[in-house]
Amino acid sequence: MELKDRVAMISGASRGLGAALARRFAEEGAAVSICARDEAELLAGAEELSARGGRVLAVPCDVTDEAAVRDWVGRTRERFGRLDALVNNASLLGRRVGVEAYPLDEWRAVLDVNLTGAFLCAKHAIPALRETRGSLIHVSSGVGDHGRPFWGAYCASKNGLEALSEMLAGELAEQGIRSNAVDPGAMRTGMRAAAYPDESPDTLPAPYEITDVFVWLASEASREVSGERFRAREFRRPEG
């Protein structure tokens, strides 16, 4: 149980990778505080985790709402007494069209969730993470380290998220807080199916299968690692 007695917050945890991370972290001994905008789906996932013996707090939260994010962090600290890791996972895909055809309201909505939401969660989690010398983990994408045509706001937001991760690594180094980005790679999720409707999901791993790097980054084993980018499907735990 690599995360025994640790506390982790995971945004966008009602489905897909977020739900898989909540399950894996709980299995590794962590208490998990999860949020999502879909309250019914979020609470159903929390019930399932609790039935498995997990310690879980579920807080419906829109990560673009600063007051709601502040409340989520506050309730997590009140319930569990500490915070060791934040996983910025909440994300919107948006449409895959050229910039000329991209609607402004949709562009803003995707950047608001994927980038501004991550900024707000990190901003309000930092004081708690400072107390534990904790870990910020940002879920990026295969299009997060370069510009890919017709990926619009999603691509721009994930590139911005990786820049934010590096900024935080530098800003927080002296406080003992580490910040890293993870590209989960192709996996069997609804977002992947929306992006690649002709792809067979049977050819892809389930999100739970690529969670090792997240556990490692949330654990004491990665204490000296910050400002890095990892590919989840290629991750091999360092020796020693």
C-alpha positions as protocol buffer text, in pm:
chain_id: "A"
residue {
  index: 1
  type: MET
  ca { x: 0 y: 0 z: 0 }
}
residue {
  index: 2
  type: GLU
  ca { x: 230 y: 267 z: -136 }
}
residue {
  index: 3
  type: LEU
  ca { x: 4 y: 559 z: -49 }
}
residue {
  index: 4
  type: LYS
  ca { x: -95 y: 447 z: 301 }
}
residue {
  index: 5
  type: ASP
  ca { x: -211 y: 739 z: 519 }
}
residue {
  index: 6
  type: ARG
  ca { x: -176 y: 988 z: 232 }
}
residue {
  index: 7
  type: VAL
  ca { x: -455 y: 1211 z: 104 }
}
residue {
  index: 8
  type: ALA
  ca { x: -508 y: 1287 z: -264 }
}
residue {
  index: 9
  type: MET
  ca { x: -747 y: 1518 z: -445 }
}
residue {
  index: 10
  type: ILE
  ca { x: -853 y: 1419 z: -798 }
}
residue {
  index: 11
  type: SER
  ca { x: -1058 y: 1643 z: -1025 }
}
residue {
  index: 12
  type: GLY
  ca { x: -1283 y: 1509 z: -1297 }
}
residue {
  index: 13
  type: ALA
  ca { x: -1312 y: 1181 z: -1108 }
}
residue {
  index: 14
  type: SER
  ca { x: -1662 y: 1069 z: -1200 }
}
residue {
  index: 15
  type: ARG
  ca { x: -1551 y: 863 z: -1501 }
}
residue {
  index: 16
  type: GLY
  ca { x: -1259 y: 758 z: -1718 }
}
residue {
  index: 17
  type: LEU
  ca { x: -907 y: 813 z: -1591 }
}
residue {
  index: 18
  type: GLY
  ca { x: -1018 y: 1016 z: -1289 }
}
residue {
  index: 19
  type: ALA
  ca { x: -1240 y: 735 z: -1162 }
}
residue {
  index: 20
  type: ALA
  ca { x: -964 y: 480 z: -1225 }
}
residue {
  index: 21
  type: LEU
  ca { x: -713 y: 691 z: -1031 }
}
residue {
  index: 22
  type: ALA
  ca { x: -951 y: 725 z: -738 }
}
residue {
  index: 23
  type: ARG
  ca { x: -991 y: 348 z: -726 }
}
residue {
  index: 24
  type: ARG
  ca { x: -616 y: 280 z: -757 }
}
residue {
  index: 25
  type: PHE
  ca { x: -518 y: 541 z: -500 }
}
residue {
  index: 26
  type: ALA
  ca { x: -773 y: 402 z: -254 }
}
residue {
  index: 27
  type: GLU
  ca { x: -638 y: 52 z: -310 }
}
residue {
  index: 28
  type: GLU
  ca { x: -290 y: 185 z: -235 }
}
residue {
  index: 29
  type: GLY
  ca { x: -411 y: 312 z: 102 }
}
residue {
  index: 30
  type: ALA
  ca { x: -483 y: 678 z: 27 }
}
residue {
  index: 31
  type: ALA
  ca { x: -787 y: 873 z: 132 }
}
residue {
  index: 32
  type: VAL
  ca { x: -928 y: 1032 z: -181 }
}
residue {
  index: 33
  type: SER
  ca { x: -1121 y: 1353 z: -228 }
}
residue {
  index: 34
  type: ILE
  ca { x: -1289 y: 1353 z: -567 }
}
residue {
  index: 35
  type: CYS
  ca { x: -1479 y: 1616 z: -758 }
}
residue {
  index: 36
  type: ALA
  ca { x: -1673 y: 1647 z: -1082 }
}
residue {
  index: 37
  type: ARG
  ca { x: -1961 y: 1851 z: -1219 }
}
residue {
  index: 38
  type: ASP
  ca { x: -2193 y: 1549 z: -1262 }
}
residue {
  index: 39
  type: GLU
  ca { x: -2312 y: 1503 z: -904 }
}
residue {
  index: 40
  type: ALA
  ca { x: -2508 y: 1181 z: -959 }
}
residue {
  index: 41
  type: GLU
  ca { x: -2222 y: 1005 z: -1134 }
}
residue {
  index: 42
  type: LEU
  ca { x: -1971 y: 1136 z: -880 }
}
residue {
  index: 43
  type: LEU
  ca { x: -2170 y: 1014 z: -580 }
}
residue {
  index: 44
  type: ALA
  ca { x: -2228 y: 675 z: -742 }
}
residue {
  index: 45
  type: GLY
  ca { x: -1853 y: 636 z: -785 }
}
residue {
  index: 46
  type: ALA
  ca { x: -1793 y: 740 z: -424 }
}
residue {
  index: 47
  type: GLU
  ca { x: -2043 y: 481 z: -304 }
}
residue {
  index: 48
  type: GLU
  ca { x: -1862 y: 211 z: -495 }
}
residue {
  index: 49
  type: LEU
  ca { x: -1526 y: 315 z: -349 }
}
residue {
  index: 50
  type: SER
  ca { x: -1670 y: 318 z: 1 }
}
residue {
  index: 51
  type: ALA
  ca { x: -1818 y: -28 z: -50 }
}
residue {
  index: 52
  type: ARG
  ca { x: -1467 y: -149 z: -136 }
}
residue {
  index: 53
  type: GLY
  ca { x: -1340 y: -10 z: 194 }
}
residue {
  index: 54
  type: GLY
  ca { x: -1199 y: 315 z: 60 }
}
residue {
  index: 55
  type: ARG
  ca { x: -1193 y: 643 z: 248 }
}
residue {
  index: 56
  type: VAL
  ca { x: -1355 y: 890 z: 13 }
}
residue {
  index: 57
  type: LEU
  ca { x: -1500 y: 1240 z: 8 }
}
residue {
  index: 58
  type: ALA
  ca { x: -1705 y: 1338 z: -297 }
}
residue {
  index: 59
  type: VAL
  ca { x: -1762 y: 1709 z: -359 }
}
residue {
  index: 60
  type: PRO
  ca { x: -1958 y: 1827 z: -665 }
}
residue {
  index: 61
  type: CYS
  ca { x: -1742 y: 2107 z: -802 }
}
residue {
  index: 62
  type: ASP
  ca { x: -1690 y: 2307 z: -1119 }
}
residue {
  index: 63
  type: VAL
  ca { x: -1315 y: 2366 z: -1132 }
}
residue {
  index: 64
  type: THR
  ca { x: -1368 y: 2695 z: -1316 }
}
residue {
  index: 65
  type: ASP
  ca { x: -1548 y: 2836 z: -1010 }
}
residue {
  index: 66
  type: GLU
  ca { x: -1285 y: 2968 z: -767 }
}
residue {
  index: 67
  type: ALA
  ca { x: -1519 y: 2969 z: -468 }
}
residue {
  index: 68
  type: ALA
  ca { x: -1617 y: 2608 z: -537 }
}
residue {
  index: 69
  type: VAL
  ca { x: -1251 y: 2503 z: -569 }
}
residue {
  index: 70
  type: ARG
  ca { x: -1162 y: 2681 z: -244 }
}
residue {
  index: 71
  type: ASP
  ca { x: -1448 y: 2501 z: -74 }
}
residue {
  index: 72
  type: TRP
  ca { x: -1336 y: 2162 z: -212 }
}
residue {
  index: 73
  type: VAL
  ca { x: -986 y: 2210 z: -76 }
}
residue {
  index: 74
  type: GLY
  ca { x: -1119 y: 2332 z: 257 }
}
residue {
  index: 75
  type: ARG
  ca { x: -1356 y: 2039 z: 298 }
}
residue {
  index: 76
  type: THR
  ca { x: -1075 y: 1797 z: 211 }
}
residue {
  index: 77
  type: ARG
  ca { x: -849 y: 1939 z: 480 }
}
residue {
  index: 78
  type: GLU
  ca { x: -1133 y: 1946 z: 731 }
}
residue {
  index: 79
  type: ARG
  ca { x: -1223 y: 1583 z: 662 }
}
residue {
  index: 80
  type: PHE
  ca { x: -877 y: 1428 z: 636 }
}
residue {
  index: 81
  type: GLY
  ca { x: -649 y: 1677 z: 810 }
}
residue {
  index: 82
  type: ARG
  ca { x: -387 y: 1701 z: 536 }
}
residue {
  index: 83
  type: LEU
  ca { x: -319 y: 1692 z: 162 }
}
residue {
  index: 84
  type: ASP
  ca { x: -35 y: 1506 z: -7 }
}
residue {
  index: 85
  type: ALA
  ca { x: -123 y: 1513 z: -378 }
}
residue {
  index: 86
  type: LEU
  ca { x: -345 y: 1692 z: -626 }
}
residue {
  index: 87
  type: VAL
  ca { x: -421 y: 1536 z: -964 }
}
residue {
  index: 88
  type: ASN
  ca { x: -543 y: 1796 z: -1215 }
}
residue {
  index: 89
  type: ASN
  ca { x: -747 y: 1565 z: -1437 }
}
residue {
  index: 90
  type: ALA
  ca { x: -1069 y: 1753 z: -1523 }
}
residue {
  index: 91
  type: SER
  ca { x: -1079 y: 1811 z: -1897 }
}
residue {
  index: 92
  type: LEU
  ca { x: -1297 y: 1892 z: -2198 }
}
residue {
  index: 93
  type: LEU
  ca { x: -1217 y: 1780 z: -2553 }
}
residue {
  index: 94
  type: GLY
  ca { x: -1399 y: 2039 z: -2761 }
}
residue {
  index: 95
  type: ARG
  ca { x: -1446 y: 1995 z: -3132 }
}
residue {
  index: 96
  type: ARG
  ca { x: -1171 y: 1901 z: -3376 }
}
residue {
  index: 97
  type: VAL
  ca { x: -1196 y: 2168 z: -3643 }
}
residue {
  index: 98
  type: GLY
  ca { x: -966 y: 2432 z: -3783 }
}
residue {
  index: 99
  type: VAL
  ca { x: -917 y: 2757 z: -3596 }
}
residue {
  index: 100
  type: GLU
  ca { x: -1117 y: 2953 z: -3854 }
}
residue {
  index: 101
  type: ALA
  ca { x: -1426 y: 2742 z: -3778 }
}
residue {
  index: 102
  type: TYR
  ca { x: -1375 y: 2719 z: -3401 }
}
residue {
  index: 103
  type: PRO
  ca { x: -1655 y: 2886 z: -3200 }
}
residue {
  index: 104
  type: LEU
  ca { x: -1528 y: 3142 z: -2951 }
}
residue {
  index: 105
  type: ASP
  ca { x: -1755 y: 3027 z: -2668 }
}
residue {
  index: 106
  type: GLU
  ca { x: -1634 y: 2669 z: -2703 }
}
residue {
  index: 107
  type: TRP
  ca { x: -1269 y: 2780 z: -2719 }
}
residue {
  index: 108
  type: ARG
  ca { x: -1313 y: 2970 z: -2394 }
}
residue {
  index: 109
  type: ALA
  ca { x: -1498 y: 2682 z: -2225 }
}
residue {
  index: 110
  type: VAL
  ca { x: -1224 y: 2428 z: -2304 }
}
residue {
  index: 111
  type: LEU
  ca { x: -941 y: 2657 z: -2190 }
}
residue {
  index: 112
  type: ASP
  ca { x: -1140 y: 2747 z: -1879 }
}
residue {
  index: 113
  type: VAL
  ca { x: -1170 y: 2385 z: -1765 }
}
residue {
  index: 114
  type: ASN
  ca { x: -841 y: 2241 z: -1890 }
}
residue {
  index: 115
  type: LEU
  ca { x: -607 y: 2526 z: -1800 }
}
residue {
  index: 116
  type: THR
  ca { x: -774 y: 2781 z: -1575 }
}
residue {
  index: 117
  type: GLY
  ca { x: -933 y: 2501 z: -1371 }
}
residue {
  index: 118
  type: ALA
  ca { x: -593 y: 2342 z: -1316 }
}
residue {
  index: 119
  type: PHE
  ca { x: -451 y: 2681 z: -1216 }
}
residue {
  index: 120
  type: LEU
  ca { x: -728 y: 2735 z: -960 }
}
residue {
  index: 121
  type: CYS
  ca { x: -694 y: 2387 z: -810 }
}
residue {
  index: 122
  type: ALA
  ca { x: -317 y: 2425 z: -780 }
}
residue {
  index: 123
  type: LYS
  ca { x: -345 y: 2779 z: -639 }
}
residue {
  index: 124
  type: HIS
  ca { x: -571 y: 2673 z: -355 }
}
residue {
  index: 125
  type: ALA
  ca { x: -401 y: 2340 z: -286 }
}
residue {
  index: 126
  type: ILE
  ca { x: -51 y: 2486 z: -250 }
}
residue {
  index: 127
  type: PRO
  ca { x: -84 y: 2596 z: 115 }
}
residue {
  index: 128
  type: ALA
  ca { x: -190 y: 2244 z: 218 }
}
residue {
  index: 129
  type: LEU
  ca { x: 74 y: 2079 z: -1 }
}
residue {
  index: 130
  type: ARG
  ca { x: 340 y: 2301 z: 154 }
}
residue {
  index: 131
  type: GLU
  ca { x: 272 y: 2138 z: 491 }
}
residue {
  index: 132
  type: THR
  ca { x: 338 y: 1787 z: 356 }
}
residue {
  index: 133
  type: ARG
  ca { x: 593 y: 1869 z: 83 }
}
residue {
  index: 134
  type: GLY
  ca { x: 337 y: 1725 z: -153 }
}
residue {
  index: 135
  type: SER
  ca { x: 291 y: 1654 z: -522 }
}
residue {
  index: 136
  type: LEU
  ca { x: 109 y: 1825 z: -809 }
}
residue {
  index: 137
  type: ILE
  ca { x: 28 y: 1593 z: -1100 }
}
residue {
  index: 138
  type: HIS
  ca { x: -117 y: 1739 z: -1419 }
}
residue {
  index: 139
  type: VAL
  ca { x: -286 y: 1517 z: -1677 }
}
residue {
  index: 140
  type: SER
  ca { x: -169 y: 1628 z: -2021 }
}
residue {
  index: 141
  type: SER
  ca { x: -208 y: 1460 z: -2360 }
}
residue {
  index: 142
  type: GLY
  ca { x: -21 y: 1332 z: -2661 }
}
residue {
  index: 143
  type: VAL
  ca { x: -83 y: 1677 z: -2813 }
}
residue {
  index: 144
  type: GLY
  ca { x: 35 y: 1856 z: -2498 }
}
residue {
  index: 145
  type: ASP
  ca { x: 396 y: 1922 z: -2597 }
}
residue {
  index: 146
  type: HIS
  ca { x: 347 y: 2049 z: -2953 }
}
residue {
  index: 147
  type: GLY
  ca { x: 85 y: 2202 z: -3181 }
}
residue {
  index: 148
  type: ARG
  ca { x: -123 y: 1954 z: -3382 }
}
residue {
  index: 149
  type: PRO
  ca { x: -354 y: 2080 z: -3659 }
}
residue {
  index: 150
  type: PHE
  ca { x: -729 y: 2056 z: -3598 }
}
residue {
  index: 151
  type: TRP
  ca { x: -699 y: 1993 z: -3224 }
}
residue {
  index: 152
  type: GLY
  ca { x: -801 y: 2347 z: -3140 }
}
residue {
  index: 153
  type: ALA
  ca { x: -849 y: 2458 z: -2781 }
}
residue {
  index: 154
  type: TYR
  ca { x: -770 y: 2114 z: -2642 }
}
residue {
  index: 155
  type: CYS
  ca { x: -419 y: 2120 z: -2788 }
}
residue {
  index: 156
  type: ALA
  ca { x: -360 y: 2481 z: -2683 }
}
residue {
  index: 157
  type: SER
  ca { x: -485 y: 2414 z: -2331 }
}
residue {
  index: 158
  type: LYS
  ca { x: -272 y: 2103 z: -2278 }
}
residue {
  index: 159
  type: ASN
  ca { x: 40 y: 2284 z: -2402 }
}
residue {
  index: 160
  type: GLY
  ca { x: -45 y: 2559 z: -2155 }
}
residue {
  index: 161
  type: LEU
  ca { x: -95 y: 2301 z: -1880 }
}
residue {
  index: 162
  type: GLU
  ca { x: 253 y: 2159 z: -1936 }
}
residue {
  index: 163
  type: ALA
  ca { x: 396 y: 2511 z: -1919 }
}
residue {
  index: 164
  type: LEU
  ca { x: 203 y: 2566 z: -1595 }
}
residue {
  index: 165
  type: SER
  ca { x: 348 y: 2241 z: -1456 }
}
residue {
  index: 166
  type: GLU
  ca { x: 703 y: 2356 z: -1531 }
}
residue {
  index: 167
  type: MET
  ca { x: 633 y: 2702 z: -1387 }
}
residue {
  index: 168
  type: LEU
  ca { x: 505 y: 2550 z: -1065 }
}
residue {
  index: 169
  type: ALA
  ca { x: 804 y: 2316 z: -1041 }
}
residue {
  index: 170
  type: GLY
  ca { x: 1036 y: 2616 z: -1042 }
}
residue {
  index: 171
  type: GLU
  ca { x: 826 y: 2838 z: -818 }
}
residue {
  index: 172
  type: LEU
  ca { x: 766 y: 2571 z: -552 }
}
residue {
  index: 173
  type: ALA
  ca { x: 1102 y: 2392 z: -548 }
}
residue {
  index: 174
  type: GLU
  ca { x: 1225 y: 2566 z: -235 }
}
residue {
  index: 175
  type: GLN
  ca { x: 897 y: 2482 z: -60 }
}
residue {
  index: 176
  type: GLY
  ca { x: 944 y: 2112 z: -128 }
}
residue {
  index: 177
  type: ILE
  ca { x: 640 y: 2080 z: -355 }
}
residue {
  index: 178
  type: ARG
  ca { x: 698 y: 1895 z: -680 }
}
residue {
  index: 179
  type: SER
  ca { x: 502 y: 1940 z: -1004 }
}
residue {
  index: 180
  type: ASN
  ca { x: 498 y: 1701 z: -1299 }
}
residue {
  index: 181
  type: ALA
  ca { x: 290 y: 1635 z: -1610 }
}
residue {
  index: 182
  type: VAL
  ca { x: 169 y: 1298 z: -1738 }
}
residue {
  index: 183
  type: ASP
  ca { x: 61 y: 1208 z: -2089 }
}
residue {
  index: 184
  type: PRO
  ca { x: -167 y: 906 z: -2030 }
}
residue {
  index: 185
  type: GLY
  ca { x: -157 y: 802 z: -2395 }
}
residue {
  index: 186
  type: ALA
  ca { x: -438 y: 628 z: -2580 }
}
residue {
  index: 187
  type: MET
  ca { x: -679 y: 451 z: -2348 }
}
residue {
  index: 188
  type: ARG
  ca { x: -1034 y: 322 z: -2345 }
}
residue {
  index: 189
  type: THR
  ca { x: -1235 y: 631 z: -2247 }
}
residue {
  index: 190
  type: GLY
  ca { x: -1533 y: 822 z: -2375 }
}
residue {
  index: 191
  type: MET
  ca { x: -1313 y: 1118 z: -2462 }
}
residue {
  index: 192
  type: ARG
  ca { x: -1087 y: 898 z: -2673 }
}
residue {
  index: 193
  type: ALA
  ca { x: -1389 y: 751 z: -2851 }
}
residue {
  index: 194
  type: ALA
  ca { x: -1517 y: 1102 z: -2927 }
}
residue {
  index: 195
  type: ALA
  ca { x: -1179 y: 1203 z: -3069 }
}
residue {
  index: 196
  type: TYR
  ca { x: -1133 y: 882 z: -3271 }
}
residue {
  index: 197
  type: PRO
  ca { x: -1482 y: 745 z: -3351 }
}
residue {
  index: 198
  type: ASP
  ca { x: -1349 y: 491 z: -3603 }
}
residue {
  index: 199
  type: GLU
  ca { x: -1100 y: 335 z: -3359 }
}
residue {
  index: 200
  type: SER
  ca { x: -1181 y: 4 z: -3191 }
}
residue {
  index: 201
  type: PRO
  ca { x: -1169 y: 53 z: -2811 }
}
residue {
  index: 202
  type: ASP
  ca { x: -1075 y: -313 z: -2772 }
}
residue {
  index: 203
  type: THR
  ca { x: -726 y: -227 z: -2896 }
}
residue {
  index: 204
  type: LEU
  ca { x: -663 y: 14 z: -2607 }
}
residue {
  index: 205
  type: PRO
  ca { x: -578 y: -36 z: -2239 }
}
residue {
  index: 206
  type: ALA
  ca { x: -835 y: 50 z: -1973 }
}
residue {
  index: 207
  type: PRO
  ca { x: -746 y: 364 z: -1773 }
}
residue {
  index: 208
  type: TYR
  ca { x: -673 y: 157 z: -1460 }
}
residue {
  index: 209
  type: GLU
  ca { x: -392 y: -20 z: -1647 }
}
residue {
  index: 210
  type: ILE
  ca { x: -185 y: 297 z: -1688 }
}
residue {
  index: 211
  type: THR
  ca { x: -206 y: 430 z: -1331 }
}
residue {
  index: 212
  type: ASP
  ca { x: 138 y: 317 z: -1206 }
}
residue {
  index: 213
  type: VAL
  ca { x: 311 y: 648 z: -1284 }
}
residue {
  index: 214
  type: PHE
  ca { x: 46 y: 842 z: -1094 }
}
residue {
  index: 215
  type: VAL
  ca { x: 91 y: 627 z: -783 }
}
residue {
  index: 216
  type: TRP
  ca { x: 467 y: 674 z: -805 }
}
residue {
  index: 217
  type: LEU
  ca { x: 439 y: 1051 z: -845 }
}
residue {
  index: 218
  type: ALA
  ca { x: 204 y: 1072 z: -546 }
}
residue {
  index: 219
  type: SER
  ca { x: 436 y: 860 z: -331 }
}
residue {
  index: 220
  type: GLU
  ca { x: 751 y: 935 z: -136 }
}
residue {
  index: 221
  type: ALA
  ca { x: 951 y: 745 z: -402 }
}
residue {
  index: 222
  type: SER
  ca { x: 937 y: 1045 z: -639 }
}
residue {
  index: 223
  type: ARG
  ca { x: 1039 y: 1298 z: -375 }
}
residue {
  index: 224
  type: GLU
  ca { x: 1326 y: 1440 z: -585 }
}
residue {
  index: 225
  type: VAL
  ca { x: 1140 y: 1445 z: -919 }
}
residue {
  index: 226
  type: SER
  ca { x: 989 y: 1772 z: -1042 }
}
residue {
  index: 227
  type: GLY
  ca { x: 943 y: 1959 z: -1367 }
}
residue {
  index: 228
  type: GLU
  ca { x: 927 y: 1640 z: -1572 }
}
residue {
  index: 229
  type: ARG
  ca { x: 688 y: 1498 z: -1832 }
}
residue {
  index: 230
  type: PHE
  ca { x: 600 y: 1129 z: -1827 }
}
residue {
  index: 231
  type: ARG
  ca { x: 429 y: 899 z: -2075 }
}
residue {
  index: 232
  type: ALA
  ca { x: 210 y: 669 z: -1868 }
}
residue {
  index: 233
  type: ARG
  ca { x: 208 y: 378 z: -2111 }
}
residue {
  index: 234
  type: GLU
  ca { x: 589 y: 376 z: -2129 }
}
residue {
  index: 235
  type: PHE
  ca { x: 653 y: 426 z: -1758 }
}
residue {
  index: 236
  type: ARG
  ca { x: 887 y: 191 z: -1578 }
}
residue {
  index: 237
  type: ARG
  ca { x: 955 y: 249 z: -1211 }
}
residue {
  index: 238
  type: PRO
  ca { x: 1314 y: 368 z: -1156 }
}
residue {
  index: 239
  type: GLU
  ca { x: 1535 y: 126 z: -969 }
}
residue {
  index: 240
  type: GLY
  ca { x: 1664 y: 211 z: -626 }
}
